[in-house]
Amino acid sequence: ATRETIYLDVAIGYAALSFLGVVIISRFLERGGGHR
């Protein structure tokens, strides 16, 4: 069960990091004046 738990934690962590990355990038683009 430990392997499944670790795999689940890694999947959740990767999803969280990717989501935060998208949010940070979107904010950065908005600050950078992405309005065309």
mmCIF file of the N, C-alpha and C atoms, coordinates in Angstrom:
data_MODEL
# 
_entry.id   MODEL 
# 
loop_
_atom_site.group_PDB 
_atom_site.id 
_atom_site.type_symbol 
_atom_site.label_atom_id 
_atom_site.label_alt_id 
_atom_site.label_comp_id 
_atom_site.label_asym_id 
_atom_site.label_entity_id 
_atom_site.label_seq_id 
_atom_site.pdbx_PDB_ins_code 
_atom_site.Cartn_x 
_atom_site.Cartn_y 
_atom_site.Cartn_z 
_atom_site.occupancy 
_atom_site.B_iso_or_equiv 
_atom_site.pdbx_formal_charge 
_atom_site.auth_seq_id 
_atom_site.auth_comp_id 
_atom_site.auth_asym_id 
_atom_site.auth_atom_id 
_atom_site.pdbx_PDB_model_num 
ATOM 1   N N  . ALA A 1 1  ? 0.852  -1.204 0.000   1.00 0.00 ? 1  ALA A N  1 
ATOM 2   C CA . ALA A 1 1  ? 0.000  0.000  0.000   1.00 0.00 ? 1  ALA A CA 1 
ATOM 3   C C  . ALA A 1 1  ? 0.885  1.251  0.000   1.00 0.00 ? 1  ALA A C  1 
ATOM 4   N N  . THR A 1 2  ? 2.097  1.116  0.511   1.00 0.00 ? 2  THR A N  1 
ATOM 5   C CA . THR A 1 2  ? 2.990  2.280  0.572   1.00 0.00 ? 2  THR A CA 1 
ATOM 6   C C  . THR A 1 2  ? 3.301  2.788  -0.835  1.00 0.00 ? 2  THR A C  1 
ATOM 7   N N  . ARG A 1 3  ? 3.524  1.853  -1.770  1.00 0.00 ? 3  ARG A N  1 
ATOM 8   C CA . ARG A 1 3  ? 3.833  2.291  -3.139  1.00 0.00 ? 3  ARG A CA 1 
ATOM 9   C C  . ARG A 1 3  ? 2.667  3.085  -3.719  1.00 0.00 ? 3  ARG A C  1 
ATOM 10  N N  . GLU A 1 4  ? 1.457  2.609  -3.520  1.00 0.00 ? 4  GLU A N  1 
ATOM 11  C CA . GLU A 1 4  ? 0.285  3.311  -4.066  1.00 0.00 ? 4  GLU A CA 1 
ATOM 12  C C  . GLU A 1 4  ? 0.159  4.690  -3.421  1.00 0.00 ? 4  GLU A C  1 
ATOM 13  N N  . THR A 1 5  ? 0.401  4.756  -2.110  1.00 0.00 ? 5  THR A N  1 
ATOM 14  C CA . THR A 1 5  ? 0.288  6.044  -1.410  1.00 0.00 ? 5  THR A CA 1 
ATOM 15  C C  . THR A 1 5  ? 1.321  7.029  -1.951  1.00 0.00 ? 5  THR A C  1 
ATOM 16  N N  . ILE A 1 6  ? 2.559  6.557  -2.112  1.00 0.00 ? 6  ILE A N  1 
ATOM 17  C CA . ILE A 1 6  ? 3.615  7.439  -2.630  1.00 0.00 ? 6  ILE A CA 1 
ATOM 18  C C  . ILE A 1 6  ? 3.261  7.906  -4.036  1.00 0.00 ? 6  ILE A C  1 
ATOM 19  N N  . TYR A 1 7  ? 2.774  6.993  -4.859  1.00 0.00 ? 7  TYR A N  1 
ATOM 20  C CA . TYR A 1 7  ? 2.410  7.356  -6.236  1.00 0.00 ? 7  TYR A CA 1 
ATOM 21  C C  . TYR A 1 7  ? 1.299  8.391  -6.229  1.00 0.00 ? 7  TYR A C  1 
ATOM 22  N N  . LEU A 1 8  ? 0.320  8.208  -5.331  1.00 0.00 ? 8  LEU A N  1 
ATOM 23  C CA . LEU A 1 8  ? -0.801 9.151  -5.242  1.00 0.00 ? 8  LEU A CA 1 
ATOM 24  C C  . LEU A 1 8  ? -0.286 10.515 -4.794  1.00 0.00 ? 8  LEU A C  1 
ATOM 25  N N  . ASP A 1 9  ? 0.594  10.526 -3.789  1.00 0.00 ? 9  ASP A N  1 
ATOM 26  C CA . ASP A 1 9  ? 1.146  11.796 -3.302  1.00 0.00 ? 9  ASP A CA 1 
ATOM 27  C C  . ASP A 1 9  ? 1.909  12.507 -4.420  1.00 0.00 ? 9  ASP A C  1 
ATOM 28  N N  . VAL A 1 10 ? 2.691  11.754 -5.186  1.00 0.00 ? 10 VAL A N  1 
ATOM 29  C CA . VAL A 1 10 ? 3.468  12.361 -6.281  1.00 0.00 ? 10 VAL A CA 1 
ATOM 30  C C  . VAL A 1 10 ? 2.521  12.947 -7.325  1.00 0.00 ? 10 VAL A C  1 
ATOM 31  N N  . ALA A 1 11 ? 1.452  12.217 -7.642  1.00 0.00 ? 11 ALA A N  1 
ATOM 32  C CA . ALA A 1 11 ? 0.494  12.703 -8.642  1.00 0.00 ? 11 ALA A CA 1 
ATOM 33  C C  . ALA A 1 11 ? -0.163 13.989 -8.159  1.00 0.00 ? 11 ALA A C  1 
ATOM 34  N N  . ILE A 1 12 ? -0.568 14.007 -6.881  1.00 0.00 ? 12 ILE A N  1 
ATOM 35  C CA . ILE A 1 12 ? -1.223 15.209 -6.329  1.00 0.00 ? 12 ILE A CA 1 
ATOM 36  C C  . ILE A 1 12 ? -0.225 16.369 -6.297  1.00 0.00 ? 12 ILE A C  1 
ATOM 37  N N  . GLY A 1 13 ? 1.001  16.084 -5.880  1.00 0.00 ? 13 GLY A N  1 
ATOM 38  C CA . GLY A 1 13 ? 2.019  17.138 -5.806  1.00 0.00 ? 13 GLY A CA 1 
ATOM 39  C C  . GLY A 1 13 ? 2.300  17.720 -7.189  1.00 0.00 ? 13 GLY A C  1 
ATOM 40  N N  . TYR A 1 14 ? 2.402  16.847 -8.195  1.00 0.00 ? 14 TYR A N  1 
ATOM 41  C CA . TYR A 1 14 ? 2.668  17.313 -9.559  1.00 0.00 ? 14 TYR A CA 1 
ATOM 42  C C  . TYR A 1 14 ? 1.512  18.169 -10.059 1.00 0.00 ? 14 TYR A C  1 
ATOM 43  N N  . ALA A 1 15 ? 0.287  17.738 -9.782  1.00 0.00 ? 15 ALA A N  1 
ATOM 44  C CA . ALA A 1 15 ? -0.895 18.497 -10.213 1.00 0.00 ? 15 ALA A CA 1 
ATOM 45  C C  . ALA A 1 15 ? -0.923 19.853 -9.521  1.00 0.00 ? 15 ALA A C  1 
ATOM 46  N N  . ALA A 1 16 ? -0.603 19.873 -8.224  1.00 0.00 ? 16 ALA A N  1 
ATOM 47  C CA . ALA A 1 16 ? -0.621 21.133 -7.473  1.00 0.00 ? 16 ALA A CA 1 
ATOM 48  C C  . ALA A 1 16 ? 0.440  22.085 -8.024  1.00 0.00 ? 16 ALA A C  1 
ATOM 49  N N  . LEU A 1 17 ? 1.648  21.570 -8.262  1.00 0.00 ? 17 LEU A N  1 
ATOM 50  C CA . LEU A 1 17 ? 2.722  22.425 -8.783  1.00 0.00 ? 17 LEU A CA 1 
ATOM 51  C C  . LEU A 1 17 ? 2.364  22.959 -10.165 1.00 0.00 ? 17 LEU A C  1 
ATOM 52  N N  . SER A 1 18 ? 1.806  22.115 -11.002 1.00 0.00 ? 18 SER A N  1 
ATOM 53  C CA . SER A 1 18 ? 1.435  22.560 -12.355 1.00 0.00 ? 18 SER A CA 1 
ATOM 54  C C  . SER A 1 18 ? 0.359  23.634 -12.266 1.00 0.00 ? 18 SER A C  1 
ATOM 55  N N  . PHE A 1 19 ? -0.624 23.434 -11.364 1.00 0.00 ? 19 PHE A N  1 
ATOM 56  C CA . PHE A 1 19 ? -1.694 24.426 -11.223 1.00 0.00 ? 19 PHE A CA 1 
ATOM 57  C C  . PHE A 1 19 ? -1.120 25.754 -10.731 1.00 0.00 ? 19 PHE A C  1 
ATOM 58  N N  . LEU A 1 20 ? -0.267 25.691 -9.702  1.00 0.00 ? 20 LEU A N  1 
ATOM 59  C CA . LEU A 1 20 ? 0.334  26.923 -9.177  1.00 0.00 ? 20 LEU A CA 1 
ATOM 60  C C  . LEU A 1 20 ? 1.170  27.591 -10.267 1.00 0.00 ? 20 LEU A C  1 
ATOM 61  N N  . GLY A 1 21 ? 1.865  26.799 -11.051 1.00 0.00 ? 21 GLY A N  1 
ATOM 62  C CA . GLY A 1 21 ? 2.691  27.354 -12.126 1.00 0.00 ? 21 GLY A CA 1 
ATOM 63  C C  . GLY A 1 21 ? 1.840  28.114 -13.122 1.00 0.00 ? 21 GLY A C  1 
ATOM 64  N N  . VAL A 1 22 ? 0.701  27.547 -13.487 1.00 0.00 ? 22 VAL A N  1 
ATOM 65  C CA . VAL A 1 22 ? -0.190 28.220 -14.444 1.00 0.00 ? 22 VAL A CA 1 
ATOM 66  C C  . VAL A 1 22 ? -0.700 29.524 -13.850 1.00 0.00 ? 22 VAL A C  1 
ATOM 67  N N  . VAL A 1 23 ? -1.070 29.496 -12.567 1.00 0.00 ? 23 VAL A N  1 
ATOM 68  C CA . VAL A 1 23 ? -1.588 30.710 -11.915 1.00 0.00 ? 23 VAL A CA 1 
ATOM 69  C C  . VAL A 1 23 ? -0.507 31.787 -11.875 1.00 0.00 ? 23 VAL A C  1 
ATOM 70  N N  . ILE A 1 24 ? 0.709  31.404 -11.481 1.00 0.00 ? 24 ILE A N  1 
ATOM 71  C CA . ILE A 1 24 ? 1.809  32.382 -11.398 1.00 0.00 ? 24 ILE A CA 1 
ATOM 72  C C  . ILE A 1 24 ? 2.122  32.941 -12.783 1.00 0.00 ? 24 ILE A C  1 
ATOM 73  N N  . ILE A 1 25 ? 2.172  32.079 -13.791 1.00 0.00 ? 25 ILE A N  1 
ATOM 74  C CA . ILE A 1 25 ? 2.475  32.542 -15.152 1.00 0.00 ? 25 ILE A CA 1 
ATOM 75  C C  . ILE A 1 25 ? 1.388  33.491 -15.638 1.00 0.00 ? 25 ILE A C  1 
ATOM 76  N N  . SER A 1 26 ? 0.129  33.145 -15.363 1.00 0.00 ? 26 SER A N  1 
ATOM 77  C CA . SER A 1 26 ? -0.979 34.004 -15.809 1.00 0.00 ? 26 SER A CA 1 
ATOM 78  C C  . SER A 1 26 ? -0.869 35.372 -15.140 1.00 0.00 ? 26 SER A C  1 
ATOM 79  N N  . ARG A 1 27 ? -0.554 35.382 -13.833 1.00 0.00 ? 27 ARG A N  1 
ATOM 80  C CA . ARG A 1 27 ? -0.408 36.672 -13.133 1.00 0.00 ? 27 ARG A CA 1 
ATOM 81  C C  . ARG A 1 27 ? 0.766  37.447 -13.714 1.00 0.00 ? 27 ARG A C  1 
ATOM 82  N N  . PHE A 1 28 ? 1.877  36.749 -13.976 1.00 0.00 ? 28 PHE A N  1 
ATOM 83  C CA . PHE A 1 28 ? 3.059  37.413 -14.519 1.00 0.00 ? 28 PHE A CA 1 
ATOM 84  C C  . PHE A 1 28 ? 2.738  38.023 -15.881 1.00 0.00 ? 28 PHE A C  1 
ATOM 85  N N  . LEU A 1 29 ? 2.005  37.282 -16.715 1.00 0.00 ? 29 LEU A N  1 
ATOM 86  C CA . LEU A 1 29 ? 1.652  37.798 -18.046 1.00 0.00 ? 29 LEU A CA 1 
ATOM 87  C C  . LEU A 1 29 ? 0.745  39.016 -17.899 1.00 0.00 ? 29 LEU A C  1 
ATOM 88  N N  . GLU A 1 30 ? -0.182 38.958 -16.930 1.00 0.00 ? 30 GLU A N  1 
ATOM 89  C CA . GLU A 1 30 ? -1.083 40.103 -16.739 1.00 0.00 ? 30 GLU A CA 1 
ATOM 90  C C  . GLU A 1 30 ? -0.285 41.318 -16.287 1.00 0.00 ? 30 GLU A C  1 
ATOM 91  N N  . ARG A 1 31 ? 0.677  41.101 -15.378 1.00 0.00 ? 31 ARG A N  1 
ATOM 92  C CA . ARG A 1 31 ? 1.500  42.223 -14.906 1.00 0.00 ? 31 ARG A CA 1 
ATOM 93  C C  . ARG A 1 31 ? 2.373  42.747 -16.042 1.00 0.00 ? 31 ARG A C  1 
ATOM 94  N N  . GLY A 1 32 ? 2.858  41.835 -16.888 1.00 0.00 ? 32 GLY A N  1 
ATOM 95  C CA . GLY A 1 32 ? 3.750  42.226 -17.981 1.00 0.00 ? 32 GLY A CA 1 
ATOM 96  C C  . GLY A 1 32 ? 3.014  42.999 -19.065 1.00 0.00 ? 32 GLY A C  1 
ATOM 97  N N  . GLY A 1 33 ? 1.736  43.260 -18.858 1.00 0.00 ? 33 GLY A N  1 
ATOM 98  C CA . GLY A 1 33 ? 0.988  44.014 -19.869 1.00 0.00 ? 33 GLY A CA 1 
ATOM 99  C C  . GLY A 1 33 ? 0.712  43.146 -21.079 1.00 0.00 ? 33 GLY A C  1 
ATOM 100 N N  . GLY A 1 34 ? 0.111  41.981 -20.864 1.00 0.00 ? 34 GLY A N  1 
ATOM 101 C CA . GLY A 1 34 ? -0.164 41.076 -21.974 1.00 0.00 ? 34 GLY A CA 1 
ATOM 102 C C  . GLY A 1 34 ? -1.312 41.567 -22.845 1.00 0.00 ? 34 GLY A C  1 
ATOM 103 N N  . HIS A 1 35 ? -1.879 42.728 -22.485 1.00 0.00 ? 35 HIS A N  1 
ATOM 104 C CA . HIS A 1 35 ? -3.000 43.256 -23.286 1.00 0.00 ? 35 HIS A CA 1 
ATOM 105 C C  . HIS A 1 35 ? -2.493 43.690 -24.655 1.00 0.00 ? 35 HIS A C  1 
ATOM 106 N N  . ARG A 1 36 ? -3.023 43.103 -25.731 1.00 0.00 ? 36 ARG A N  1 
ATOM 107 C CA . ARG A 1 36 ? -2.583 43.488 -27.077 1.00 0.00 ? 36 ARG A CA 1 
ATOM 108 C C  . ARG A 1 36 ? -3.612 44.402 -27.710 1.00 0.00 ? 36 ARG A C  1 
# 
